[in-house]
Amino acid sequence: VSTANARYYEGRFLAGIAAGRVSKTGIAGYVASFPIPEVIQGINAFALGMRSVNPNASVKLIWLDTWFDPAREREAAMTLMNQKADVLAFHTASDAVMVAAQERGKMAIAYHSDMRHVAPQAQLLAITHNWGNYYSQRAAAVINGTWQSTQTWGGVREGMIKIEGFGPRLPKRVQTELARLQRALAKGSLQPFTGPIFDNQDGVVLAQGQTMNDEQILKMHFLVKGVLGTLP
């Protein structure tokens, strides 16, 4: 048995920077599935990215407690846009949020794959997940007899996470900035969870200059400052 997952939060951090650069209201909306560490990591990384370029930005959060319910995803997106969110992100499994943003003339971050086919004007960028190389390497290891049980947690460095699919509303200068930062993530010179980090009750989570280790990230169960929402 082997395990594999991706550092989705790395793409979320870059997407937050994009949102912070283009939002006119300074408010992003986030449609979230379950309050588990993987989802919380993404919300926090997105908020930290957004606030790194707009310290007054906020992220309004709606929990759905489901991975897939297009009708409710759409309803949540509409609610967030009614609350002045002009950029949307989501961690659910349909394209309903993208479609809603397209209909309302707002902007959105695609997740899992490029969604410009349903939101050609709304999509700022896509956070894509790329498993082909990993599966090919593991299959080759079985074939040549070198397979071993492993635990893999890859991200931008390994090519598992990318930002791509830039849309027409993302300025070229921001695209260039994001490409540079994506290279920094790949080199390890940029870490999204670097202090100071405060939770949304103004408590200190991480001191200035400190960086979260993997164990802390994997157990994450707090929302950072700027996220307007709660955890159960």
C-alpha positions in Angstrom: 0.0 0.0 0.0 1.2 3.5 -0.8 -0.4 6.9 -0.2 -0.3 10.0 -2.4 -1.7 13.4 -2.1 -0.9 16.9 -3.3 -0.2 20.3 -1.7 -3.3 21.9 -3.1 -2.7 24.9 -0.8 0.3 26.0 -2.9 -2.0 26.7 -5.9 -4.5 28.3 -3.6 -1.9 30.8 -2.3 -1.1 31.9 -5.8 -4.8 32.2 -6.7 -5.3 34.4 -3.6 -2.6 36.7 -4.9 -4.4 36.9 -8.3 -7.7 37.6 -6.5 -6.1 40.3 -4.4 -4.7 42.0 -7.5 -8.0 42.2 -9.4 -10.8 42.5 -6.8 -12.5 45.8 -6.8 -14.4 45.2 -3.6 -11.6 43.5 -1.7 -14.0 40.7 -0.9 -13.7 37.1 -2.2 -16.2 34.4 -1.7 -15.3 30.8 -0.9 -17.6 27.8 -1.3 -16.2 25.0 0.8 -17.1 21.4 1.3 -16.1 19.9 4.7 -14.0 21.5 7.5 -11.2 19.1 7.2 -7.5 20.1 7.2 -7.1 19.8 3.4 -9.9 22.2 2.8 -8.9 24.5 5.6 -5.3 24.7 4.2 -6.7 25.9 0.9 -9.0 28.5 2.5 -6.1 29.9 4.6 -3.6 29.9 1.9 -6.0 31.7 -0.4 -6.7 34.3 2.3 -3.0 34.8 3.0 -2.2 35.2 -0.7 -5.0 37.7 -1.1 -4.0 39.7 2.0 -0.3 39.7 1.0 -1.2 42.1 -1.8 -4.3 43.8 -0.2 -4.0 43.7 3.7 -7.6 44.9 4.0 -9.1 42.0 1.9 -11.5 39.5 3.3 -12.8 36.1 2.4 -16.4 35.2 3.1 -16.9 31.5 3.6 -19.9 29.2 3.2 -19.7 25.6 4.2 -21.8 23.0 2.4 -20.8 19.8 4.1 -20.9 17.9 0.8 -18.4 17.4 -2.0 -20.9 17.5 -4.8 -24.3 19.3 -4.9 -24.3 21.7 -7.9 -27.6 23.3 -6.9 -26.3 24.2 -3.5 -22.9 25.2 -4.8 -24.7 27.6 -7.2 -26.9 29.0 -4.4 -23.8 29.6 -2.2 -22.1 31.4 -5.1 -25.1 33.6 -5.6 -25.3 34.4 -1.9 -21.6 35.4 -1.8 -21.9 37.6 -4.9 -24.9 39.3 -3.3 -22.6 40.0 -0.4 -20.2 42.0 -2.6 -17.8 39.2 -3.4 -16.5 39.9 -6.9 -14.0 36.9 -7.0 -15.1 33.4 -6.1 -13.1 30.2 -5.2 -14.4 26.8 -4.3 -13.5 23.4 -3.0 -16.3 21.3 -4.3 -16.6 18.9 -7.2 -18.7 20.6 -9.9 -18.3 23.7 -12.1 -21.5 25.4 -10.7 -19.6 28.2 -9.0 -17.8 29.0 -12.3 -21.1 29.0 -14.2 -22.7 31.3 -11.6 -19.8 33.8 -11.8 -20.0 33.8 -15.6 -23.7 34.6 -15.5 -23.2 37.4 -13.0 -20.2 39.0 -14.7 -17.9 38.2 -11.7 -14.6 36.4 -11.6 -13.7 33.0 -10.3 -10.8 30.5 -9.8 -11.2 27.2 -11.4 -10.2 24.1 -9.4 -9.1 20.6 -10.4 -9.1 21.6 -14.2 -9.3 24.4 -16.7 -12.9 25.5 -16.8 -12.8 28.2 -19.5 -15.3 26.1 -21.6 -18.0 27.0 -19.1 -16.7 30.4 -17.8 -14.6 32.0 -20.6 -14.9 35.5 -19.2 -15.2 34.7 -15.5 -12.1 32.4 -15.1 -9.0 34.3 -13.8 -6.9 31.1 -13.7 -7.2 27.4 -13.0 -5.5 25.4 -10.2 -4.9 22.1 -12.0 -4.0 18.8 -10.5 -1.7 16.6 -12.6 -1.2 13.0 -11.6 0.0 11.5 -14.9 3.8 11.5 -14.1 3.2 10.0 -10.6 1.0 7.2 -11.9 3.4 6.5 -14.8 6.4 6.3 -12.4 4.5 3.9 -10.0 3.4 1.7 -12.9 6.9 1.6 -14.3 8.2 0.6 -10.8 5.8 -2.4 -10.7 6.9 -3.5 -14.2 10.6 -3.3 -13.5 10.4 -4.7 -10.0 11.5 -1.7 -8.0 8.1 -0.8 -6.5 8.2 0.1 -2.8 5.6 1.4 -0.4 5.9 5.2 -0.2 4.1 8.2 1.1 4.0 11.1 -1.4 2.9 14.6 -0.7 3.9 16.6 -3.8 3.1 20.0 -5.0 4.3 22.6 -7.5 7.9 21.3 -7.2 6.8 17.8 -8.4 4.5 19.2 -11.1 1.4 17.9 -9.4 0.0 21.4 -8.8 0.0 24.1 -11.4 -1.7 27.4 -12.1 -2.6 27.9 -15.7 -5.5 28.7 -18.0 -5.2 32.4 -17.5 -8.4 34.3 -18.5 -8.8 37.6 -20.2 -9.5 39.6 -17.0 -6.2 38.7 -15.4 -3.6 41.4 -16.4 -0.4 40.3 -18.1 1.6 41.9 -15.3 -0.2 39.6 -12.8 0.3 36.6 -15.0 4.0 37.4 -15.0 4.1 37.8 -11.2 2.3 34.5 -10.7 4.7 32.7 -13.0 7.6 34.1 -11.0 6.1 33.0 -7.7 5.2 29.6 -9.0 8.9 29.1 -9.8 9.8 30.3 -6.3 7.4 27.7 -4.8 9.0 25.0 -7.0 12.5 26.0 -5.7 11.3 26.1 -2.1 12.2 29.8 -1.6 8.5 30.7 -1.1 6.4 29.1 1.6 2.7 30.1 1.9 2.5 29.4 5.7 5.2 31.7 6.9 4.8 34.0 10.0 3.5 36.1 11.3 0.1 34.4 11.0 -2.9 35.3 13.1 -6.2 33.4 13.3 -9.4 35.2 12.7 -9.8 35.8 16.5 -6.5 37.8 16.4 -4.6 35.0 18.1 -1.0 34.4 17.2 -0.6 31.1 15.3 2.9 31.6 14.0 5.5 34.1 14.9 7.4 36.4 12.5 9.9 34.5 10.4 8.7 31.0 11.4 7.5 28.5 8.8 5.0 25.8 9.4 6.2 22.2 9.1 4.3 19.4 7.4 2.9 18.1 10.6 1.4 21.4 11.5 0.0 21.9 8.1 -1.6 18.4 8.0 -3.3 19.1 11.3 -4.5 22.6 10.5 -7.8 23.5 12.2 -8.0 27.2 12.4 -9.0 30.1 10.1 -6.6 32.9 9.4 -7.3 36.6 9.9 -9.4 37.9 7.1 -11.5 34.8 6.8 -15.1 35.6 7.7 -16.4 32.3 8.9 -16.3 29.7 11.7 -15.2 26.1 12.2 -17.2 23.5 14.1 
